[in-house]
Amino acid sequence: MSKILIRGAKVLGGEPQDVLIDGGTIAEVGVGLGAEGAEVVEAAGKVLLPGLVDLHTHLREPGREDSETVLTGTRAAASGGYTAVFAMANTFPVADTAGVVEQVYRLGQEHGYCDVQPIGAVTVGLDGKKLAELGAMHDSAAGVTVFSDDGKCVDDAVIMRRALEYVKAFGGVVAQHAQEPRLTEGAQMNEGVVSAELGLGGWPAVAEESVIARDVLLAEHVGSRVHICHLSTAGSVEIVRWAKSRGIDVTAEVTPHHLLLTDEMVRTYNPVYKVNPPLRTERDVLALREALADGTIDIVATDHAPHPHEDKDCEWAAAAMGMVGLETALSVVQETMVETGLLDWAGVADRMSVGPARIGQAKGHGRPVSAGEPANLTLVDPAYRGQVDPAGFASRSRNTPYEGRELPGRVTHTWLRGKATLIDGKLS
């Protein structure tokens, strides 16, 4: 593998430095570095970050290859600056056995655009009735550490308690999709003024908040770790903040779309804005941004949820829930958090690389940009401005809520262990 010299990059947004990659490792970081025969990447004005890590990606394979595959999903990840993604378990068949998680893991290894770490289901078939093979999935070649029934809530308190107790034995974490099912029957969007005016079934904030409150107390009771997926309300923020003040081992994520979009978008009846949990109010959005800035919310996770055209190009009630997000996440975070002054680039690195790698135990990712560390890196041009064109996405699906919207920033290069997966904005 050849040497690569990244010249004049702002490491974590700081002063310009040179970074020399030799093989799969960062060999040296400094000013005025030289390396005979090295490929030189001129990075003046650009920001160098550790490779991004997504703790919440839907790759759809096996079973829904019409919307995404491990190959297309990891190509989208590389395009967005990601060097590792955690693949959710709601595939067909469900990733509730060692065999299925190993299949996904090996597909990721074969394609090589980023590392793929499967997430195992908490319950068999995501049915919420019987624990899945948690230990076997952990002991498999995939080495599963994160378990989630995402797409469905583990609503049975006894099952949730047992899962928390089980994963405690090997240091795993249960990632909860917080949605009380009885409170969201027939729900189509956030419950509030807009849902009342549009006559659409409301999805109350308490449906999320009540489950989070229960689960942080369960985690405290058994002394285990719980992670809250796609937290979306101001009330949820306060519950997590309270839990952390008590020393409960809880972490939480927010999606880029919940940092930017509100339920006002639903007035268009465009199903591209239909998502689970739903887009909330401006008050919620501002609370989520503040919580991400102060560390109450630990990380940004995309909840990349690709769907084929026919599942979104239909009437609102019949449309599938979800948005693609891997290729736009960093730009949305730049707009909502960096350009508002709530986070600097070092903070972005923490919330989008260091934090998710720590929670998911992704070895070799989320590491410092310093000598001796794995060369998992992302180079960003923060001065770029451009309209989102889904026709150019690497993802197999196009269900983005940002089509035609101008967003800042552009990932120009991604390196996975020193190997370029994206060069000048084009997949290698």
Secondary structure as GFF3:
##gff-version 3
##sequence-region A 1 428
A	DSSP	beta_strand	3	11	.	.	.	ID=ss1
A	DSSP	beta_strand	16	22	.	.	.	ID=ss2
A	DSSP	beta_strand	25	30	.	.	.	ID=ss3
A	DSSP	beta_strand	39	42	.	.	.	ID=ss4
A	DSSP	beta_strand	47	50	.	.	.	ID=ss5
A	DSSP	beta_strand	52	57	.	.	.	ID=ss6
A	DSSP	alpha_helix	70	79	.	.	.	ID=ss7
A	DSSP	beta_strand	82	87	.	.	.	ID=ss8
A	DSSP	alpha_helix	98	111	.	.	.	ID=ss9
A	DSSP	beta_strand	115	118	.	.	.	ID=ss10
A	DSSP	three_ten_helix	124	126	.	.	.	ID=ss11
A	DSSP	alpha_helix	134	139	.	.	.	ID=ss12
A	DSSP	beta_strand	146	147	.	.	.	ID=ss13
A	DSSP	alpha_helix	157	168	.	.	.	ID=ss14
A	DSSP	beta_strand	173	176	.	.	.	ID=ss15
A	DSSP	three_ten_helix	181	184	.	.	.	ID=ss16
A	DSSP	beta_strand	189	190	.	.	.	ID=ss17
A	DSSP	alpha_helix	193	198	.	.	.	ID=ss18
A	DSSP	beta_strand	202	203	.	.	.	ID=ss19
A	DSSP	alpha_helix	205	222	.	.	.	ID=ss20
A	DSSP	beta_strand	226	228	.	.	.	ID=ss21
A	DSSP	alpha_helix	234	245	.	.	.	ID=ss22
A	DSSP	beta_strand	250	254	.	.	.	ID=ss23
A	DSSP	alpha_helix	256	260	.	.	.	ID=ss24
A	DSSP	three_ten_helix	263	268	.	.	.	ID=ss25
A	DSSP	three_ten_helix	271	273	.	.	.	ID=ss26
A	DSSP	alpha_helix	282	294	.	.	.	ID=ss27
A	DSSP	beta_strand	299	300	.	.	.	ID=ss28
A	DSSP	alpha_helix	309	312	.	.	.	ID=ss29
A	DSSP	three_ten_helix	316	318	.	.	.	ID=ss30
A	DSSP	alpha_helix	329	333	.	.	.	ID=ss31
A	DSSP	pi_helix	334	338	.	.	.	ID=ss32
A	DSSP	alpha_helix	345	349	.	.	.	ID=ss33
A	DSSP	pi_helix	350	354	.	.	.	ID=ss34
A	DSSP	alpha_helix	355	360	.	.	.	ID=ss35
A	DSSP	beta_strand	377	387	.	.	.	ID=ss36
A	DSSP	three_ten_helix	390	392	.	.	.	ID=ss37
A	DSSP	beta_strand	406	416	.	.	.	ID=ss38
A	DSSP	beta_strand	419	423	.	.	.	ID=ss39
A	DSSP	beta_strand	426	427	.	.	.	ID=ss40
###
